[in-house]
Amino acid sequence: MRTTLGAEFAAALHRHRDRTAVESGARSWTFGEIDRWSRAVAAQLRAHGVAPGDAVALHLQNGVEFVVVDVAVALLGAVKVPVNPLLPADTARYIVAATRARVVVADPALGVEIPGPVILLDDLADPTGPPLTPSAPVGPGARAAIYFTGGTTGRPKGVVHTQASAVAVQYAQLLEAEIVQDDRLLLTTPLAHAAGLFAQSALIRGATSVIEPGFDADGVLAALRDRGITWTFLVPTMLYRLLDALDGPEEFGLRTVVYGAAPITPGRLARALEVFGPVFVQLYGQTECPNWGTRLAKDDHDPARPDRLDSCGRASIMADVAVVGDGSAFVPAGETGEVCLRSPYVLEGYLDDPAATADKFLPDGWIRTGDVGFLDDGGYLHLRDRRADMVISGGMNVYCSEVENVLAEHPAVAQVAVIGVPHDDWGEAVHAVVVGSLDVDELLSWSRGRLAAYARPKSAELVAELPVTPFGKVDKKALRAPHWAGRDRAIG
């Protein structure tokens, strides 16, 4: 069995050399062309001093070049550091500095000046350049990638993954995301985030990645109609925009839609099933255990089974899931606690942070997720909140996701996020931030018969849209900021 990404890519690029690997813009590239180009870029990186184990940062927008550099780094046995192009400039520079990147491959169109050796996109070696001369291969325990957490509660942390974990997550992903050789994957979210792992899967399987610079509802619908797309990755907000953009009944050739970041609301799911069919797979993971901690399968997406739709599925094929209480002891089904995961693709550790690494791990390879939830009798994981997100009002725990699910049932609510705001008596009070067409007093009154008194929003505000992080999740830090300004703590 191959135990490094470089070996996986090399074998796949040769095996599928005459098939189409990538489509981007109006062009396409075969696996053989990606092979030649990536080896030329690998030689270019080596000429800039990159050796096995050195970090190479990719500050690139979506495009074929990202895939080429990704493969080149793996062929060298170097360490990939993807820098999300949506991140602020200071955060991008922080990531490059923290990883001590030997070289940064950067797109000047992003307008971010990064110190150190930089290969600009326009100067990237073309496929006619000299190919990489093979060197001694790295082992499965060598570093393969350093990913960074979202950073919504402070500086992002570097999450180190080895070659063995990078390969293991691909094996899990090929099975759980149901990627097959004749699939055409539409990738619209940043390749520097989860979509980059799906592009790797497509290469390894021999499928085709259709890469778009970003998400646009009309553009995605056009691609689904005209480009033979069979597989895509979305966050629920994107799915809602697709449904809203449809003018009438249509037929699409989608076989699989993988989504994450949040569950699909039952009403929207019923409509999505009518339009796209039984194609939905929900993933749950985190940067420290990428993508496949749990999986909600296609046949679980049944509007008649709200208990299943409330969950994020059961343990992935190569993962274990458990819930621990305050004393780090496992708790039985139905009891709420911190969700923990174990798999061959958990992080090696946090970059230059042994204290955070020690705090992350429990005995026997388990890691803490920081998420609060419970397992039901069928082994389905039900998330209730992130620990840092939970509102404690008058000593009572309020799980924001539960309140959000109830408020989302109001027909005039398009989106809602619940946060804690300061309160002199209770420490925190529940506050709803709503996208919709209704009066906030009406919503507060409507919630009275549907939520416990301590969990009901005490205030609400209407906004045009909810802010999101560069990773597509609602940015609750940004929502809380104006309410907690001038205070030492952002919780009550």
N, C-alpha and C positions, 0 to 999 in steps of 0.2 A: 504494500500500500504506500502511495506517495504521501510524504509527511511535510512537504513545504509547498507554499503557493507557487513558487517558481517552477517546481516540477509539474504541478497540476496544469499550469498555463502552457508550459512547453509541450506537454503531451497533447493537450486539447487543440492547440493552434496547429500542430502537425496533423492530427487525426482529421480535423474538419477543414483543412486548408482551402478547399474549393467552395465552401459554403459561405454565405453572407454572415458576417459577424456583427457589423455595426452599420446603422443608417443614421445619418445626422445631417440636417438640412436637406439639400438635394442630392447628396452623395452617399455612396455605400462603399464598404471595405470588406474584403473577404478575410477569413481567418489567416490565410497565408500573407496577406498584405499587412494585417495587424502584427503578425509575427516579425516580418522584416523591419517594419517601422519601429517596433518596440525594441528590437535588438540594436538598431542604430541609435535610439535614444539612450539605451543602457550604456553603450559605448561612450556617448557624449557625457553622461553622468560620471562614468569612470574617469574620463579625461578631466573632469572638474574635481577629482579627488574622492569621489564617493566609493567607499569600500563596503563589504558586507558588514552589517550592523550599524552603519551610519544612517542617520535620519534624513529623509528627503521630504520636504513640505510641498504639497500640491495646493496652490491657491488659484484655482481654475473654475471657470463656469462650466456648465454642462456642455459636452461635446466629445468628439472622438478622441481628442488629445488627452482628456482625462484618462480614458481607458488605456491608451498607449503608454502614458507615463506610469500608470498603475502597474501594468505588466512589466515595464522596464525595471521598476524598483524591485519587483519580486524576482525577476531573473538575476539581478545583482545580489540578492540576499540582503538588500538594504531594508530600511524601516520606513514604511509609508506613514506620513502625517497629513491627513486630509484637513484642509482649512476651509470651512464653509464660507463661500463667497458672500453670504448674507450677514456674516458677523461684522461688528464694528471694527474699524481699522486698528484701534488699540488692542482689541482682543486678538486679532489676527497676528499682530506683531508679538504679543505676549506668547502665543502658542509657538511661534517660530523660535523665539528666544528660549522658552522653557525646554524645548526638545533639542536645543543646540543643533538645529538642522544644518547639515553640511552644505546643502543647496536648496534653494526654493525655486520651483518652476511656477511662474506667475503670469497671469494675464494682465497686461498693462491697462486694459479697458476697465478693470476694477478700481483703478485710481488709488491704490494703496502702495505707499513706498515702504518696502521691507528691507532692513539692513542685511548685509551679508551677501555672499555669492548668489546671484539670481540668474536663472535662464528664462528670458522672456518668451512668451508663447510664439512670437514671430521668429525667434531664433532657434526654435526646437528643431533638432535634426530631422531630415526628411527620410523617406524609405530608401533612398539611394546611398545613404551614408554607410560607413564601415560598420559591420555588425559586431556585437559583443563577442569577445574571445572568452570562452568558458573559463571559470575559475573554480576553486574548491567549493563545493556546495556547503550551505549552512545546514545545521541540524534542526530537528523539530523543536528544540528548546530555545532556539534563537528568537529574538524579537522580530515580529512581522509588521506590527502597526502600533501606533499610539493614537488613539481616538480621544477626543475631549468631550467631557460632559457639557450639558447645555449651559451651565453657568447662570441659571436664573436666581441663584441664592448667593452669588459671589463669584470669585475667579473660577473658571472652569478647571477641572482636574484632568490630568493626563492619565488615560487608562491604557495600560500596556497589555498587548496580546502577543502570544508566541506564534511561531509558524504552525505548531500543532493545533492550537486553538483556532487559528484562522482557517485551517483546512477542515477541522471538525465542524465548524459552523456552516461551512459550505455543504458538507454531506447532509447535515440536518435540514438545511434550507432547500436543497434540491428535492428532498422528500416532502417536507411540510408545505412548501410553497407550490408544489406540484409542477415544477418547471420541467418540460420535456423538450426533446431536440427540435421538434417542428414549431415550437412556440415563437411568437414575435412579441417581445416585451416592450411595452411603452413606458419609458422612464421620464418623468417630468419633475420630480423632486430632486434636490441637490445630490449629485453623485458623491459629494464629500460627506454625505450622511448615508442613510439606509439604502438609497438607490444604488450606491456604489457597490454594496454587497450583492445586490441583485444582478448588476452588470457582470460581476465576477462569476456568479452562478451561470449566467447565460454563456459566458465563454467556456466554462468547464463542461457544460452540458452540450454545447454545440448549437445553441439557440441564437436568435438574432435580437440585439438590443436596438430599439428605435428610440433615439435620444432627442428630447426636446429641451430648449433652453429654460423652460419653466412651465408652470401650469396655466393654461388658459382654457376655460370650459368649452368655448366654441371650437378651438383648435383640437382639443382632445376628442370631442365628438366627431369632428371631421376625420381624424386619424382612425377612430373606431369604424367609421363608415367605409373609408377608402383605402386603408393601408393594411388590412388583414390582421389587425391586432388581436391577439388571443389572451394576453396576460397584461395586467398593469398593477401598479401599487399606488394607493391613495391614502389620504387621511379623510375622516368622515366629512369635514368641511368641503373638500373637493368633490366628494360624491354628491353632496347636497347641491352644489353649484351646477353639476352636470344635470341633475334632475330638474333644476329650475330652468336650465337653458333649453330643455327639450320642448319642441312645439307640439308634438303629437306622438303617436305610437311609432316605434322603430324596431328593427331587428339588428342585433349586433352579434359578432362572432366570438365574443369573450368567453373563455373557459374558466378563467381564474381572475379574481380581484382580491389582492391581499391588502389589508388595511390595518392601521394601528393608531396609537395615540389616544383613542377614545372609542367607546362602543358606538354603534349606529342606533339611533332612537327607533323604537318599534314601528312607528308610523312611516318614517322614511325608509326603513328596511322593506316594509311591505311594498312600497312603490318601487324601490330598487329591484326587488325580485321580479316584479311585473315587467320591468324594462330590460333587465340584464339576465335574469334567470338565476338559478341556484349556484352562483359562482363565488360566493364571498367566503374568505378565510381571514379571521382576525388573529394577529400576532400580539404577543406581550413579551417584552424583554426590556433590557436597558443596555447602555453602552458597555457595562461590565459583563453582561451576558447577552450578546447581541441577538435581537429579534425573537429567538425561539425558546423562551422560557415556558410559555404555554401556547396553545393553539385552539381556537374555536373553529371547528371544521365546517364544511359546507352544509352538511345535513343538520348541524346545530342551529343554523340561521333560519329558524322557523318562528314566525310571528305567533303561532299557537303555543310556543314554549317560552314565555317571558322569563322563566327561571334560568333557562340557558342563555338567553340574550343579555341577562344581567351580568353574566360571567365573561371572563376572557379565555374560557376553555380549560382544557386539561393539560397536564404536563406534556411537553413536546417529546418526540420519540427518543431524543438523546438528552433529556433533562429530567430532573426530579424537582418537585415543588413541595414545600412544607410551610407551616405557620408556627412561629414561636411566640411565647408569651414574654412577660417582663423579665423572667429569670432565664431566658434563652432556652427553655425547655419546650419541646414540641407540644402543641395543644391539639385536642381532638377536633374532628369535623364539626363545623358550626360555631366554633369559638374564634373570636377575632384576635388577631395579633399581627406581628410583622411577617411579611412574606419573605421566604428564603428560597434560593435556587441553587441547584448543583448540576453541573454539566461539564463535558470536556472542553467547552469553549468559554469558561469564565475567565476573567482577567488574571494575569500573572500578579499584578499589583498596580498601585497608583505611582505615577512617575515621581521619583524623589520624595516620596511621602510615606515612610514606613509606618507612621502612627495611623494614618488613614487606612492603610492596607490592613494593619492588624485589626482595626475596628470593623473592617468590612467582612472579614472571614470569621466563621464559626468552625469548630472541629469537623473533620471528615469532608472538607472541601465545600461546605455550604457557604454561600454569601448572603449577607443581608441586602435587601433591596431598598429599604426605607419606605416601602409601601405597606399600607394597612389593609388587611382583608381576611377572608376565611375560605376554607374549603368545604364544599357541601358533601353529602354522603356519596355522590357520584364522582367525586374527585375534581369537580369544576371549581376554579378559583374565582372568587368574587372580590373585586377590589373595592375598598371603601374610601381610600384617600392616600396621599402621601402624608407621612407623619408631620412634615413641616407645613402641610397645607390644612391640616385639621383645625377647625375652629373650636376653641374651648370657651364656652359661654356660661358663666355662672357655675363653673365646675362640671358642666355636661359636655361630652364629646359630640360635636356635630360633624358628620361626614359630608363634606361639600358635594361629593358626587351624588349622594342620595337626594339632597335638596335640589341639585341641578336637574336630576332625572324627573322629579315631580314638577318643577316649574316648566320644563320643556314640554310637558303634556298640554299646557295652555295653547290653544290654536293660534294665538297671535304672537307667540314667542318663537322667533327664528333661532336664536342662540342665547345661551345664558352661562354666566360664570359666577360662582359664589365665593366670596372671600370673607375674612374676618376684619372688622374695623374696630377701632378703640371705643370702649364704653366705660364710663366712670364707675358703674356699679358691677357690671358683669365681667370686666376685663376686655372681652371681645363681644361684639354683636354680629349677627349674620347679615350680610349685605349682598344684594343681587345686582349684577351688571347685565343688562338685557339689551339684545338686539331684537326689535319687533315693533309692532304697531298697536300699542295699548297704553293705557294710563297706568302709572306705577301703583297708584292707590288701588286700582282695580286688581292688579296682580297680587298685592299684599293681602287684600281681602279674600281673593280667590284661594290663596294658599292656606287660609286659617283652618279649613276643614280637612286639609290633606297632609299637614305636617304637625308634629308635636310642637307645643308652644315654644320650647327652647330652640327648636330647629327652624322655625319660621323666620324668613327675612324680616328684620326690623326696619329696613330701608332698602330702596332700590333706585337705580338710575338707568335711563335710556341712553344708549350710545349708537352711533352709526355702524360701528364694527368693533370686534374685540381684538386687541393687540395679540400678536403671536410671536413666539420666539423664532429664531432662524431654523428651528427644527420642526416647525409646524404646530406647536402646542400653544394653547392659550397662555399668555405671559401674565401670570397672576402677580408676579413681583411688580410689574408695571401698573397693574390695577390697584395694588395695595399702596404704592408709593405715596400718592397724594394724601391718603388718609392717615398715614403714619409719619409724615414728614415732621422732623424736629424731635422725634422720640428716639430713645436709645434702643428700644426693642421694637420689632415688627410683629410681635404677638402680645396678647394681653397678659 
